[in-house]
């Protein structure tokens, strides 16, 4: 009876979170999956067409361009943001004058709405009115197509994403470093470990879980980028700067191809899950070895 009572207590505590997760995650994913096999324009009854929407996306050059842009942002964002935020956390741990203010300034962009972040950076990166090209003009250098072009746009979006996210990631690393046991750190110092050796052999291995949390959060955030692209380029010109989410928005709400848009939403969900699970598997293998 005690076991049954304990089990019901656990279920009662888990139930609210499980209900919310079902309503706001499981149900929308299942709903999107169902409509991804239909032809539906927002009115009337959806017509079942099987895998035709997925086949259409496979032949859509704009989809592949959006996928390419998203993967570029993912690679650049994760490669720069994770080690950069970790380094910032280590630097801002030091007892220097104004360290608290610096931490607040670094974290500041994380609390700005993404739509406002995009608006801020439009006035910096826009080829015609941007401050960056004005500075280049004052220096006698030619202007650069930072956004809206064929080459630099995904890298510019990655830069803005890093700027807006690095403070949040830094805070997680900072908290993780604070939780490391002091006796272990002191023992490594007494054993004669240099600062670099302590970082490589003690700090980083003990913070593997923190690295995994930050990396997964950044991966999932990249697959949700919409507002930045919407404000910086609107996905143009001719969809060359789209990400997967911005192209899904265009397909679903502008073209009113709801079935096709839901198929794209399913692909985004699967890609995000696959990349996250693959990273977790690799990190566990490294930890085991």
N, C-alpha and C positions, 0 to 999 in steps of 0.2 A: 504493500500500500504506500509505503514511503517513496518507493521508486516511481510508482504511478503518479503520486502527488508531485514529485520533483519534475517529472516529464511534462506534466500539464503546466507547471509554472514556467518552464523553459519555453513551451509552445506559446503561452500567453505573452511572454516578453518578445518573442520573435514575430508573432503574428502581425502587429502593426507594420513593421518594416517589410514583411513579406507581402502584405496586401498592397502597400504603396509601390513596391518593386513590380508586382504583377500588373498593377493599373498603369504605371507610367513607363515601364520598360518591356515587360513580356507581351502585354496586349498590343502596344503600338508596333512592335516587331512582327508579331503574328499577323496583324492587320495589313501591314505593308507587304509581307510575304504573300498573303492571299491576293492582294490587288496587283502584285507584280506579274501575275499570270493572266491578267485581263487587259482588255482595251476599254478605257474609261476616260471620259472627258469632263467629269464632274456633274453630269446630269444623265438621267435615264438609268438603265440597268447595265452593269458591266458585262462585257462579252468575254468569255473564257477563250484565250488564244494560246495557252501553253507557254512554251519558252520563247515565243516570238519576240518579246520585249528584250530579252537577254541577247538574242541573235542580232536585233537591231542595234543595240549598244556596241556589240562587237564589231559592227561595220560602220560605226559612227566615228569619224576622225576627231570630232570635238570631245567625245568621251575620252579618247586616248590622250588627247592634249591635256585635258583636265587631270587625268591620272598621272601623266608625266609631271605636271606642275605640282601636284600634291606630293608626289614622291620626292621631288627636289626640295620642297619646303620641309618635308619630314627628315630627310638626311641632313640638310644644313642645320635645321633647327635643333635636332637631337645632338649632333656632333659638336655644335658650338655651345648650346645652352646647358647641357648637363655638366660638362667639365667647367664651363665658365661660372655657373651658379655655385658649384662646389668651391671653386677658388675664391669667389667673393665671400662665401660663408666663412672660409678660413681667415681671410684678411680682416673681415669685420668682427671677428671674435677677439681680436687683439685689443688690449686696453690702451686705446689712444683717444685723444681729445676729439669729441664730436662723433664717436663711433655710433652712438645711438641715432644721431641725426642722419648719418650716412645710411644706416640700415633703413630708416624711414624713407629716405629719398629713393633708394634702390627699390623698395617695395611699392612705392607710390604708383607707378604705371599699372600694377596688377589690380588696383581698385578702380581704374578708369574703365568705363564701358567701352567694349571693343569698337562700337560705332564711332565714338569720340576719338579713340586711338587712331582709327583710319582717317578721320577728318584732320587731326593734327599732322599726320604724316603726309597728307595730300599737299599741304602748304610747304612741305620740305622737299618732297620727291617729284612733284608734278613737273614735267618737262618745260611747261610754259610759265607757270607762276611760282614754281618751287624755289625755296631759298638756296638749295644746293646748287642748282644751275646758275643762279644769280652770282653766287660766290665764284663759280668757275668762270663766269663772264668777266667779273672784276679782275680775275687773275689772267685774263686773256686766253682762256682755254675754251674749247668748243663744248656746247651743252651735250648732255647725255640723256638718252631715253631710259630713265630709271624705271618707270612704270608705263605699261601700255604697249611695250615693244615685244619682240619675239624672244629675246635672250635674257634680259635682266629682271623682268617682272617677278618670276617666282623667287628669285634671290632677294629682291626688295621686300616682298611679302614675308619671306623668312626673317629678314632683318627686323621688320616691324613686330613680327610674332615674338622674336627673341627679346626685343626691348620691353614688350608688354608682359612677358612671362618670367623673365629672369629673376625678378624680385620674389615672386611666389616660390619658385624652385629654390632660391637661396634661403628662404625662411625655413623650408623643410630640412635642407642640409644643416642649417644653423642649429635647429632643434635636435636633429640627429646627433650632431657632434657634441652638443651639451649633455646628451644622455649617456655618452660613453663612460664606463667606470674609471674614476680617477686613479684607482690603485693600479690598474693595468698600464695607464699612461705613465704614471710615476715609475713603475717597475721598468718600463722600456728605457726611460731616461737614466735610471740608475745602472742599467746594463750597458750604458754607453752609446745608445742609438742616437744618431744624428737626427736633425729635424726631418730630412728627406727619408731616412730609413724608417722613422716612426710613422711618417705619412704612408709610405708604401707597404710596410709589413704589419702595421697595427691599425691605423685609422681607417684606411680604405677597406681592408678585409672585414673589419667590424661594422662597416656601414654599407655592406652589400645590399641589405634589405632596403635601406634608404635610397640607394642608387636605383634599385628596381622600382620603387614607388614613384620616384621623380620621372624616370624614363617612361613608365607606362602612362602616367598622367600627361606627359608631353606628347606621346604618340596619339592618345585619344583626343587631345586638344587640337592637334594638327588636322585630324580627320573631321573636326567640327568647324574649321575656319570658314566663315562666310562673311561676317561684317567687314573684315579688313579688305577683302577683295571687292565687296560691294561698294565701299567708299573710295578705295584707291583707283580702281579701274572700271568697276561695274561689269567685270568679266571680258571687256573688250580690249582691243578692237577685234571684232569677228570671233569672239569666244577664245582668243589666244591666251588670255590670262585667267581663264576659269580654273577653279579648283573643283573637286568632285561635288562638294556641298553647294557651291554657287551654281554649278551647272545643273544639279538636281533641282534647285529652286527655279531656275529658268525653265527647265523642261516641264516641271509640275505646274507652276503657277502662271508663267507667261505664255507658254505654248499650250497649257491645259491638257497635257498628256499625262494623266495621273498614273496610269498603269506603267508607263515607261519611267516616270519619276520614282515610283515605288520600287521598280527593279533596280534603279540606280541606288536608292536608299539601302536596299538589301546588300548590294555589292559593297557599299561603304561600310556597313556593319560587319560584314564578313572579313573585309580587308583589315579593319581595325582590330578585330578579334584575333585574326591569324598572326598579324605582326606582333601584337602584345603577347600572345601565347608562345610564339617562337622566341621572343626575347626572354621570357620567363624560363623556358626550357633551357636555353643557352646559359643563362645565369646560374641555374641549378646545377648544370653539368660542370661549370667552372668551380662552383662551391664544393661539389662532391670530389673533384679532382684536387 
